[in-house]
């Protein structure tokens, strides 16, 4: 659509009028003309006439040059010239191996001369014409005046051997004229047709640096071509108008912005992929944490239950030991009374039977045995009391442990519940992130396709994106930059 718009606008551009060259010179002056010896470098405007045959094969290159505000003296123009003709005076132009020496006798606003160039010069575009009649190739010259259905295929090719300053800055405007008498309205591909004054004028536009194939079909009772002419003219963005003058810069900015967005999406995809990997690892760890907490909770529950049972048993044991200690104390008190009685018996019988050694021995043994029993009984009662006290402390500690384990169990239940929620949340987040990189990839591919298609579609208008280059002389880059250059491509009528 953009290309069609440009073509429609550019087709309004008309070929610059050719210089009117009067080659008639006077030879009646008898007085020799004296040329000042001043030397000048020629800054010329160049119109290059490309003469071709019916197939588009170039036969000669002729240049009509103009020196603006010429001063008397000799002007030098560099290039590969076959011949030269003075169009504004009678003085002969000297043709050297790589230059012209142009004598100008007196100052003038415009000085014209004509030269023929070497065939080694390359033109910005190459044009090829193929002709068919009823679907079969023909020689168009032989067919002149014949009736039938004729097809013309025109190939306009950007010349890769031409200087880039001409290829990238010059457009081709091709016109083909047909006598409308006895000829059907032409069918044209890639161009436009205008009927005026009994002539069909078919126009084609090829943009700088581009190539194209155009077709033309007509049915006629007398085949002929009134004229084929093309102009290769430097492209000037101003012909697009104010609204489109900045088109190239704006499109370049758009492509740059789209590329930056696409590159940002690539970075986003990489970040999302890393995030997904990290969260997946975290999710796996949270699942293991939840499983571990389940195992710990089971163990803690068993420990808490065992501790509670043990604390209960210790409380019963401590209570029984207390009772045993109390019984021991009662027994000790009773045994103490018995020891008093034993001591009284030993004391009484020892006094009455002081001479009975055997009896005294027995009484002594009884006294010692009773004393030993009293000591052992005291030790036993003390041990039972101490055991009762320790069992009470152990029971209290076990109760505290059981209470702590129960608290830990309750806390672990809460933690495990939270860990399960975290695990579920991380699993859901992992699942949600899993598809995002692929979605971003789809966006990246679509964005890349847009950029590539936009770049490809604008490739034929690359000249809009290039900075304008200074014109260079067609005849030689050693010449000063000219003010204007245009090419006129002509095929004679047949």
C-alpha positions, 0 to 999 in steps of 0.5 A: 500500500505504501509503495502504491501510494509513493508510485501514485505520487511519483507518477505525477512527477514529469520529466524535466524538459530537455535543453534546447541545443542549437548546433547551427554555428556561423563560419563566415567570421574571417577574423581569428578568435583570440582565446584568453589563456585563463584556465578554469575547471568546468562545473557543468550540468549534464544531460546524458542521452542513452540511445538504444535499439528496440530490445533495449541494447544501448548503442551510444551515450551522448552528453549535452553539457552546460557551463553556467556563467562561463568566463573567457578562457579554457575549461577542462573536463575530465572523462573518457570521450570519443568526440566533442562538438561546440554548440555555442561557438565555432571553436574546436574542442580538444579531445584528449585521452582523459579530458576535454579542453574547451575554449570559450572566447567570451563570457556568456550565461550558458555555454553548451557542448556535446560529447560522445562517451566511451561505451565503458560507462555504466548507466543507473538502470538497464532496460530490456524489452521482449516482444511476443505475438500470440504467445510467440517471440517476435522481432518487433521491427519485422512485425511493424504494421501487422495485426494481432495480439501483442505482449511486451515485457519490460524489465527494468534492472538497477545496474549493479555496476553503476556508481552507487551515487547514481543507483541509490539516488536516481529513479526511472520514469519510463513512457511508452506511446502507442497510436490509439487508432485501431488499437485496443485499450492496453492491459498493463501490469505495474503501470498506468495508461492515459489516453490523450490526443489519439495516443495511449501513454503508458507510464512506469515508475521504478524507484532508486536501487529497485528492479521491476518487471512490467507487462503490456498487452494490446490487440491491434490491426497495425502494430507500431510503437510511437515512442519509448523514452525513459528518464533517470532523474535524481529523487527529491523527497520534496515531491512527496509533499510535507506529509510524506517528506519525513516518511523514510526517517519515520519508518526507520524510527518505527523499525528501530522501536519495534526492534527494541521492543522485540529485544526487550521481549527476548530479555523478558523471556530469558528472565521468566525462564530463569524465574520458572527454573528457580521457583520450580526448584523452590517448589520441589524443596517446599514439597520435601520440606512438607514431607519432612515436617510430616515425618518430624511431626509423627516423631514428635507426636510419638515422643509427646505421647510417650513422655506423657505416659512416662510422666504419668507412670513416674507420678504413680511411682513417686506416690508409692515411694512416698508411701514407702518412705512414710512406712519406713519412717514409722518402722524406724520409729518403732525399731527405735523403741525396740532398741531401747528395750534391747538396751534395757535387757542388755543392761539389766542382765549384764548387771545380774550376771556379771560373772556369766561370760557366755551370757554377756557375750550373747547380750553383747551380740544382741546389742550389736545386731540390733544397732546394725539393724537400726543403722541399716533401717535408717539408711534404707529409710533415707534412701527411700525418701531420697528416691521419692524426692528424685522421682517427684522431681523426675515426674515434674520434669517429665511433665514439663517435657511432655507439655513442651513436646505437646506445644512443639507438636501443636506448632509443627501442625501449624507450620506443616499446614503453612508449608503445605499452603506454600508448597501448593502456592509454589506449585501453582506458580510454577505451573502458571510460569511454565507457559509464559516463556513459550507465550513470549516466544510466540510474541517474539516470533510475531514481532520478528516477522513484522520487522522482517516483513516491514524491512523487506517491503521497504527494501525497494525504498531504501533510498528514503532512509539514506542521507542524500549524497552530493552529486558527482559528475557522470563523466568523471569524479575528478570534475567538480560536483554538478548542479544537475544531472539527468539521463534520457533513454530513447528507443526510436519509433517503429 
